[in-house]
């Protein structure tokens, strides 16, 4: 399971021109689910995402997590993250989870985040328009 996290001052996601999720200060989480992923991996990734130190403390060092700063998360499904891009000019998607499994784990991940801090989400398998103001920019790839 993969989370591409971006520290944002604001972020939103629209489906068919309607905002389905938006946050202020926090993390935009692009979530990719792989074939071998399960609830244990999702739970571990939630722990990493919500405690990963990407916000600056008073000394200007990245020592604070999204929980520490009272931020929110916006979780967006991203089936292209597990793509195989090692050769050729077209990605292969055989490493991604079956859509039903991916949606179940996406919901599980989002629900676990919501238990910890304010959480919004995109719409699984929809054509989404994601907007963000990347603060920094700060972007990390987390994988479990």
ABEGO torsion letter per residue (X at the ends): XBBBBBBBABBBBBBGGBBABBBBBEBBBBBBBBAABBAAAAAAAAAAAAABBABBBAAGBBABBAAAAGBBBBBBBBAAAABBAABEABBBAAABBBAAAAAAAAAAAAAAAAAABBBBBBBBGBBBBBBBBBBOBBBBBBBX
